[in-house]
Amino acid sequence: MSMEAVNLPRYVSLLKNLRAVIFLGPTKKFPVEGIKWLRKKYRYRSIGVAQSLLSALNSEIRESFMKKPFEILKFLLPEIEQFVRTVLSVELEIPEYVIESLILASCYVNALVVLGRESFPVFRRFVAWEMKSIAELPENEVKRNLRIVGYAILGFHDKVIAEAYETLKEVSEIINKEKGSRKVGRKLEKLIDKRRKMAEMDGGKNFGG
């Protein structure tokens, strides 16, 4: 990966204008209609995509993301790129473009929009809670849900990122002092359980009706 960090003015501009970070499985069927819909809906905004994901796509498909509204996202700080490397060293079976897409979505405070149902299973192990629709949603409901997701991310981002940082810092200190300590697993499970309950409460309220 080894990408140059984005400068602050560029980051602020993208943060203001970005409406989603997208993901599609490089080995899955190309979601032509989904891409067309996103281009139409966000023609005056921006949609982010990870560099490593583009690199994994074949050249013909890659060309589809080389013009507006798509933007190749970079990390604001080298430390964040290093964090991706650290995660990859633990999650050996997960492709780089999956981890990078997830972390970039958080860095840019946006939803990760997965195009195509067949592309979603790779994220299964990272899901704390989920809600499924029993029917295909009409376009106006898709737009509404995307707006709600955006508001929810903005509302919770500062709190959950701070909690994650503090927990990971505590965990790293425990690992350094007590190799193999069970405290690590308990602390991480506690954080994940809190996230799960938060998502279930907010998701049930906003999407359950």
C-alpha positions in Angstrom: 0.0 0.0 0.0 2.5 2.7 1.2 0.5 5.7 0.3 1.4 9.4 0.8 -0.8 10.9 3.5 -3.4 13.5 2.3 -2.8 17.1 3.3 -5.2 18.7 5.8 -7.1 21.1 3.4 -7.7 18.3 0.9 -9.0 16.1 3.7 -11.3 18.7 5.1 -12.7 19.4 1.6 -13.3 15.7 1.0 -14.8 15.2 4.4 -17.3 17.9 3.7 -18.3 16.6 0.2 -18.0 12.8 0.6 -21.3 10.9 0.9 -20.1 7.2 1.1 -17.2 4.8 0.7 -18.0 2.0 -1.6 -16.9 -1.6 -1.7 -17.4 -4.4 -4.3 -15.9 -7.8 -4.3 -13.1 -7.9 -7.0 -14.0 -11.5 -7.9 -17.7 -10.9 -7.9 -20.1 -9.9 -10.7 -19.6 -6.2 -11.5 -22.7 -4.3 -10.1 -23.4 -2.2 -13.2 -26.8 -0.9 -12.2 -25.6 0.0 -8.7 -22.7 2.0 -10.1 -25.0 3.9 -12.5 -27.4 4.7 -9.6 -24.6 6.0 -7.4 -23.3 8.2 -10.3 -26.7 9.7 -10.8 -27.5 10.2 -7.1 -24.1 11.7 -6.2 -23.2 13.4 -9.4 -22.6 16.7 -7.5 -20.9 15.0 -4.5 -18.1 12.5 -4.0 -17.9 8.8 -3.4 -14.7 7.3 -1.9 -12.9 4.1 -2.9 -9.8 2.5 -1.4 -6.6 2.4 -3.5 -6.0 -1.2 -2.7 -9.5 -2.1 -3.9 -8.9 -0.4 -7.2 -5.6 -2.3 -7.5 -7.5 -5.6 -7.1 -10.0 -4.8 -9.9 -9.2 -5.6 -13.5 -8.2 -2.6 -15.6 -11.5 -2.3 -17.5 -13.5 -2.1 -14.3 -10.9 0.1 -12.6 -11.5 2.7 -15.3 -15.1 3.1 -14.1 -13.7 4.7 -10.9 -11.2 7.1 -12.4 -13.7 10.0 -12.9 -16.3 11.8 -10.9 -18.0 11.3 -8.6 -15.5 8.7 -7.4 -12.4 9.8 -5.3 -9.4 7.6 -4.4 -9.1 8.1 -0.7 -5.8 8.5 1.2 -5.0 8.3 4.9 -4.7 11.5 6.8 -1.8 10.2 9.0 1.0 7.6 8.4 0.0 6.2 11.8 -3.4 5.2 10.4 -1.7 3.4 7.5 0.5 1.6 10.1 -2.7 0.6 11.9 -4.0 -1.1 8.8 -0.7 -3.0 8.6 -1.1 -4.1 12.2 -4.6 -5.3 11.6 -3.5 -7.2 8.5 -0.8 -8.9 10.5 -3.5 -10.4 12.7 -6.2 -11.0 10.2 -4.1 -12.9 7.8 -7.0 -14.3 5.7 -8.7 -11.0 5.2 -7.7 -9.1 2.0 -6.0 -5.7 2.4 -8.7 -4.0 0.4 -11.4 -5.1 2.9 -9.5 -3.7 6.0 -8.5 -0.6 4.2 -12.1 0.1 3.0 -13.4 -0.3 6.6 -10.8 1.9 8.2 -11.2 4.6 5.5 -14.9 4.7 6.0 -14.3 5.5 9.7 -11.5 8.0 8.9 -13.9 9.9 6.6 -16.9 9.5 8.9 -19.0 7.8 6.2 -21.0 4.7 5.6 -19.4 1.8 3.8 -21.8 0.9 1.0 -21.3 -2.7 -0.2 -22.5 -3.2 -3.8 -24.0 -6.6 -4.4 -25.1 -9.1 -1.8 -22.4 -11.6 -2.8 -19.8 -9.0 -1.8 -21.0 -8.7 1.8 -20.0 -12.1 3.4 -16.3 -11.0 3.6 -17.4 -8.4 6.2 -19.4 -10.9 8.3 -16.8 -11.3 11.0 -16.8 -7.5 11.6 -20.5 -7.1 12.0 -21.7 -6.6 15.6 -25.4 -6.3 14.7 -27.5 -6.4 11.5 -31.0 -5.8 10.3 -32.3 -7.4 7.1 -35.1 -6.2 4.8 -37.6 -8.9 3.9 -38.3 -7.2 0.6 -36.5 -5.2 -2.0 -36.6 -1.5 -1.0 -37.9 1.1 -3.4 -35.5 3.9 -4.4 -37.0 6.5 -2.1 -36.5 4.1 0.9 -32.9 3.4 -0.1 -32.2 7.2 -0.2 -33.9 7.7 3.1 -31.9 4.9 4.8 -28.7 6.2 3.4 -29.5 9.6 5.0 -30.3 8.1 8.3 -27.1 6.0 8.3 -25.2 9.2 7.6 -26.8 11.0 10.5 -26.2 8.0 12.9 -22.5 7.8 12.0 -22.0 11.6 12.6 -23.9 11.3 15.9 -21.9 8.3 17.3 -18.5 8.7 15.7 -16.7 10.8 18.2 -17.9 8.7 21.1 -17.2 5.3 19.7 -13.8 6.2 18.3 -12.7 7.6 21.6 -13.9 4.4 23.4 -12.1 2.2 20.9 -8.9 4.1 21.2 -8.9 3.9 25.0 -9.8 0.2 25.0 -7.0 -0.6 22.5 -4.5 1.4 24.5 -5.5 -0.5 27.6 -5.3 -3.8 25.8 -1.8 -3.0 24.4 -0.6 -2.2 27.9 -2.0 -5.5 29.3 -0.3 -7.4 26.5 3.0 -5.8 27.2 2.7 -6.6 30.9 0.9 -9.9 30.9 1.4 -12.1 27.9 -1.6 -14.3 27.2 -3.8 -12.5 29.8 -7.6 -13.2 29.6 -8.2 -9.6 30.4 -7.6 -8.7 26.8 -10.5 -10.9 25.5 -12.8 -9.6 28.2 -12.1 -6.0 27.5 -12.6 -6.4 23.8 -15.8 -8.4 24.2 -17.1 -5.7 26.5 -16.5 -3.0 23.9 -18.1 -5.1 21.1 -21.1 -5.9 23.3 -21.6 -2.2 24.0 -21.4 -1.5 20.3 -23.9 -4.2 19.5 -26.4 -2.9 22.0 -26.0 0.7 20.8 -26.5 -0.4 17.1 -29.5 -2.5 18.0 -31.2 0.3 19.9 -30.5 3.0 17.3 -31.1 0.7 14.3 -34.3 -0.7 15.7 -35.6 2.8 16.3 -34.7 4.3 13.0 -35.1 1.3 10.6 -37.5 -1.0 12.4 -40.7 1.0 11.6 
